[in-house]
Amino acid sequence: MKTASVNMEAPPGNKEKRASGLYTEYKRRRKILLKTQGTVFGVIGLLALWSLWGTGFNLLSIITGTYDMFVFMFTDLFPPDLTAIGSLIGPALDTLYMSYVGMVISVVFSLVLGILAAENLTPHVIIAKVSRAITAFLRSVPAVVWAIILVAGIGLGPLTGTIAIGLSGIGILGKAYAEVLEGMDKNQIEGVRATGAGWFQVMGQAVWPQFKAGFVSWSLYKLDMNIREAAILGLVGAGGLGYYLQSSISLFQYQTAAMAILMIFALILLVEFITAKLRERII
């Protein structure tokens, strides 16, 4: 029995050849990997240099410009005009309203488009392509452009900013929801379908438990982004703190503008705190 077991083992020479072959293959793959990484980093570096040249990047200008910026801040902007707080409460509430309602609009339409765009849930591949095209188009147009178009049709005010935020948010959330839905465990969905469950039962028992965390995180993140967008949209007449900020700068009331900037900063901190608490409770 011992002799038979010895004969069944591979000769030592074959083991050495096999080990040598594996090491050679490892070196070859390693060389290819290093070459690929070097090519990628080289292309990234060349693109960075090209971009710096195209933008006219100048370190000396940044240094001198930083000095001038601080001079402007401490001679014109500061101290903020605290007496303007009372007049900023209304625009601040408008900014919150615009951000929240805009998020609700985005979530409602993005849910529909996201489900239709997800390859594992869409009724047909053509519907998925159309849904992705719609979200891509809405995402490609910045919110400020939507605001400019809407101002021409609807007029100045928070309503314009709300619709602009909602339209741009559909493009962002629609893509995000579709990717979250496509990344779910397909076996769980197929298991629920195998029991004879209907479409709503599949969505409630298999899709929603997996989708909930991503849905809540992306929706609350969009609410946080909407505060910043609402401030920018006000510069084109869409209401909120941005409109007040633009008016103050136009009248060279920089200390009042500084107070508006601080109010925007406070709103962002408040919304981040609230969304973090909501995320902890929901998820």
C-alpha positions as CSV (number, residue, x, y, z in Angstrom):
1,M,0.0,0.0,0.0
2,K,2.8,2.4,0.8
3,T,4.5,1.8,-2.6
4,A,1.2,2.5,-4.4
5,S,0.7,5.8,-2.6
6,V,4.2,6.9,-3.5
7,N,3.7,6.1,-7.2
8,M,0.5,8.1,-7.2
9,E,2.3,11.3,-6.1
10,A,3.6,13.6,-8.8
11,P,7.3,13.5,-9.4
12,P,9.3,16.3,-7.7
13,G,10.4,17.6,-11.0
14,N,6.8,18.2,-12.2
15,K,6.1,20.1,-9.0
16,E,9.0,22.4,-9.6
17,K,8.0,23.0,-13.2
18,R,4.5,23.7,-12.1
19,A,5.6,26.2,-9.5
20,S,8.0,27.8,-11.9
21,G,5.1,28.1,-14.5
22,L,2.8,29.7,-11.9
23,Y,5.5,32.2,-10.9
24,T,6.1,33.1,-14.5
25,E,2.4,33.6,-15.1
26,Y,2.2,35.7,-12.0
27,K,5.1,37.9,-13.2
28,R,3.5,38.2,-16.6
29,R,0.1,39.3,-15.1
30,R,1.9,41.6,-12.7
31,K,3.7,43.2,-15.5
32,I,0.5,43.7,-17.5
33,L,-1.2,45.2,-14.4
34,L,1.7,47.7,-13.8
35,K,1.7,48.7,-17.4
36,T,-2.0,49.3,-17.4
37,Q,-1.9,51.3,-14.2
38,G,1.1,53.3,-15.6
39,T,-0.9,54.1,-18.7
40,V,-4.0,55.1,-16.8
41,F,-2.1,57.4,-14.4
42,G,-0.1,58.8,-17.3
43,V,-3.3,59.7,-19.2
44,I,-4.8,61.3,-16.0
45,G,-1.6,63.3,-15.5
46,L,-1.6,64.5,-19.1
47,L,-5.3,65.5,-18.9
48,A,-4.5,67.4,-15.6
49,L,-1.7,69.3,-17.2
50,W,-3.8,70.0,-20.3
51,S,-6.6,71.3,-18.1
52,L,-4.3,73.5,-16.1
53,W,-2.9,75.0,-19.3
54,G,-6.5,75.5,-20.7
55,T,-7.7,77.2,-17.6
56,G,-4.7,79.5,-17.4
57,F,-3.8,78.2,-13.9
58,N,-1.3,80.5,-12.2
59,L,-0.1,79.9,-8.7
60,L,1.1,83.5,-8.3
61,S,-2.3,84.8,-9.2
62,I,-3.9,82.6,-6.6
63,I,-1.5,83.9,-3.9
64,T,-2.1,87.5,-4.7
65,G,-5.8,86.9,-5.3
66,T,-6.1,85.3,-1.9
67,Y,-4.6,88.4,-0.2
68,D,-7.1,90.7,-2.1
69,M,-9.9,88.3,-1.2
70,F,-9.1,88.5,2.6
71,V,-8.8,92.3,2.3
72,F,-12.3,92.5,0.8
73,M,-13.8,90.1,3.4
74,F,-12.4,92.0,6.4
75,T,-13.0,95.5,5.1
76,D,-16.3,95.2,3.3
77,L,-18.1,92.0,4.3
78,F,-17.3,91.9,8.0
79,P,-18.9,92.5,10.5
80,P,-22.2,91.2,9.2
81,D,-25.2,93.5,9.7
82,L,-27.1,91.8,12.5
83,T,-30.0,94.2,12.2
84,A,-30.9,92.5,8.9
85,I,-31.8,89.2,10.6
86,G,-35.5,90.2,10.9
87,S,-35.8,90.9,7.2
88,L,-34.0,87.6,6.4
89,I,-36.5,85.3,8.2
90,G,-39.0,85.4,5.4
91,P,-36.5,84.6,2.6
92,A,-35.0,81.9,4.7
93,L,-38.4,80.2,5.1
94,D,-38.9,80.6,1.3
95,T,-35.6,78.8,0.8
96,L,-36.7,75.9,3.1
97,Y,-40.1,75.7,1.4
98,M,-38.5,75.6,-2.0
99,S,-36.0,72.9,-1.0
100,Y,-38.6,70.6,0.7
101,V,-41.3,70.9,-2.0
102,G,-38.7,70.5,-4.7
103,M,-37.4,67.3,-3.1
104,V,-41.0,65.9,-2.8
105,I,-41.6,66.6,-6.5
106,S,-38.2,65.0,-7.4
107,V,-38.9,61.9,-5.3
108,V,-42.4,61.2,-6.7
109,F,-41.4,61.4,-10.3
110,S,-38.0,59.8,-9.8
111,L,-39.6,56.7,-8.2
112,V,-41.6,56.1,-11.3
113,L,-38.8,56.7,-13.7
114,G,-36.3,54.8,-11.5
115,I,-38.5,51.7,-11.4
116,L,-39.1,51.9,-15.2
117,A,-35.4,52.4,-15.9
118,A,-34.2,49.5,-13.7
119,E,-33.5,46.5,-16.0
120,N,-34.7,44.0,-13.4
121,L,-38.1,45.7,-12.8
122,T,-38.9,47.5,-16.1
123,P,-41.8,46.0,-18.1
124,H,-39.8,46.3,-21.3
125,V,-36.3,47.2,-22.3
126,I,-37.5,50.0,-24.6
127,I,-39.3,51.6,-21.6
128,A,-36.1,51.4,-19.7
129,K,-34.2,53.2,-22.4
130,V,-36.8,55.9,-22.7
131,S,-36.8,56.4,-18.9
132,R,-33.0,56.7,-18.8
133,A,-33.1,59.2,-21.7
134,I,-35.6,61.3,-19.8
135,T,-33.6,61.4,-16.6
136,A,-30.4,62.0,-18.6
137,F,-32.0,65.0,-20.3
138,L,-33.3,66.5,-17.0
139,R,-29.9,65.9,-15.4
140,S,-28.0,67.6,-18.2
141,V,-29.8,70.9,-17.7
142,P,-28.7,72.7,-14.6
143,A,-31.3,74.0,-12.1
144,V,-30.2,77.6,-12.8
145,V,-31.0,77.1,-16.5
146,W,-34.5,75.7,-15.6
147,A,-35.0,78.7,-13.4
148,I,-34.1,81.2,-16.2
149,I,-36.6,79.4,-18.5
150,L,-39.3,79.3,-15.9
151,V,-38.8,82.9,-14.9
152,A,-39.6,83.9,-18.5
153,G,-42.8,81.9,-18.4
154,I,-44.0,82.0,-14.8
155,G,-42.3,85.0,-13.4
156,L,-40.2,85.8,-10.4
157,G,-40.7,84.1,-7.1
158,P,-40.3,80.9,-5.0
159,L,-42.7,78.9,-7.3
160,T,-40.2,79.2,-10.1
161,G,-37.3,78.1,-7.9
162,T,-39.4,75.2,-6.6
163,I,-40.2,73.8,-10.0
164,A,-36.6,74.3,-11.2
165,I,-35.2,72.3,-8.2
166,G,-37.8,69.6,-8.7
167,L,-36.9,69.2,-12.4
168,S,-33.2,69.0,-11.9
169,G,-33.7,66.6,-8.9
170,I,-35.7,64.2,-11.1
171,G,-32.6,63.7,-13.3
172,I,-30.3,63.0,-10.3
173,L,-32.6,60.9,-8.2
174,G,-34.0,59.0,-11.1
175,K,-30.5,57.7,-12.0
176,A,-29.6,57.1,-8.4
177,Y,-32.8,55.1,-7.7
178,A,-32.4,53.0,-10.9
179,E,-28.9,52.1,-9.9
180,V,-29.9,51.1,-6.4
181,L,-32.7,49.0,-7.7
182,E,-30.5,47.2,-10.2
183,G,-28.0,46.4,-7.4
184,M,-30.5,44.5,-5.4
185,D,-30.4,40.7,-4.7
186,K,-32.2,39.2,-7.6
187,N,-32.7,35.8,-5.8
188,Q,-34.9,37.4,-3.2
189,I,-37.1,39.0,-5.9
190,E,-37.4,35.8,-7.8
191,G,-38.1,33.9,-4.6
192,V,-41.1,36.1,-3.8
193,R,-42.3,35.9,-7.4
194,A,-42.1,32.1,-7.3
195,T,-44.7,32.1,-4.6
196,G,-47.2,33.6,-7.0
197,A,-47.1,37.1,-5.5
198,G,-48.4,40.0,-7.5
199,W,-46.4,43.1,-8.6
200,F,-47.3,45.1,-5.5
201,Q,-46.5,42.2,-3.2
202,V,-43.1,41.8,-4.9
203,M,-42.4,45.5,-4.5
204,G,-43.5,45.4,-0.8
205,Q,-41.9,42.2,0.3
206,A,-38.7,41.9,-1.9
207,V,-37.9,45.3,-3.4
208,W,-38.7,47.8,-0.7
209,P,-36.7,46.2,2.2
210,Q,-33.6,46.3,0.0
211,F,-34.4,49.7,-1.6
212,K,-35.3,51.5,1.6
213,A,-31.8,52.4,2.8
214,G,-30.7,53.8,-0.6
215,F,-34.0,55.6,-1.1
216,V,-33.8,57.4,2.3
217,S,-30.2,58.3,1.9
218,W,-30.5,59.7,-1.6
219,S,-33.7,61.6,-0.8
220,L,-32.3,63.3,2.3
221,Y,-29.1,64.1,0.5
222,K,-31.1,65.8,-2.2
223,L,-32.9,67.9,0.4
224,D,-29.5,69.0,1.7
225,M,-28.4,69.9,-1.9
226,N,-31.6,71.8,-2.5
227,I,-30.7,74.4,0.2
228,R,-27.5,75.3,-1.8
229,E,-29.4,75.2,-5.1
230,A,-32.1,77.4,-3.8
231,A,-29.5,80.0,-2.7
232,I,-28.1,80.0,-6.2
233,L,-31.5,80.2,-8.0
234,G,-32.3,83.3,-6.1
235,L,-29.6,85.1,-8.0
236,V,-31.8,84.8,-11.2
237,G,-35.0,85.9,-9.5
238,A,-36.3,82.6,-8.1
239,G,-36.9,83.9,-4.6
240,G,-35.4,82.9,-1.3
241,L,-32.2,84.0,0.4
242,G,-30.4,84.0,-3.0
243,Y,-32.6,86.8,-4.3
244,Y,-32.0,88.8,-1.1
245,L,-28.3,88.2,-1.5
246,Q,-28.2,89.3,-5.1
247,S,-30.2,92.5,-4.3
248,S,-27.8,93.3,-1.4
249,I,-24.7,92.8,-3.6
250,S,-26.2,94.9,-6.4
251,L,-26.7,97.8,-3.9
252,F,-23.2,97.3,-2.5
253,Q,-24.6,96.4,0.9
254,Y,-21.9,93.9,1.5
255,Q,-22.5,93.6,5.3
256,T,-26.1,92.7,4.7
257,A,-25.0,90.2,2.1
258,A,-22.6,88.7,4.6
259,M,-25.6,88.2,7.0
260,A,-27.5,86.4,4.2
261,I,-24.5,84.2,3.6
262,L,-24.3,83.3,7.3
263,M,-28.1,82.6,7.3
264,I,-27.6,80.2,4.3
265,F,-24.7,78.5,6.3
266,A,-27.0,78.1,9.3
267,L,-29.8,76.6,7.2
268,I,-27.4,74.1,5.7
269,L,-26.2,73.0,9.2
270,L,-29.8,72.8,10.4
271,V,-30.9,70.6,7.5
272,E,-27.8,68.4,7.8
273,F,-28.6,67.9,11.5
274,I,-32.3,67.1,10.9
275,T,-31.5,64.7,8.0
276,A,-28.9,62.9,10.0
277,K,-31.4,62.3,12.8
278,L,-34.1,61.2,10.3
279,R,-31.8,58.8,8.7
280,E,-30.9,57.2,12.0
281,R,-34.6,56.8,12.9
282,I,-35.8,55.5,9.5
283,I,-32.9,53.2,8.6
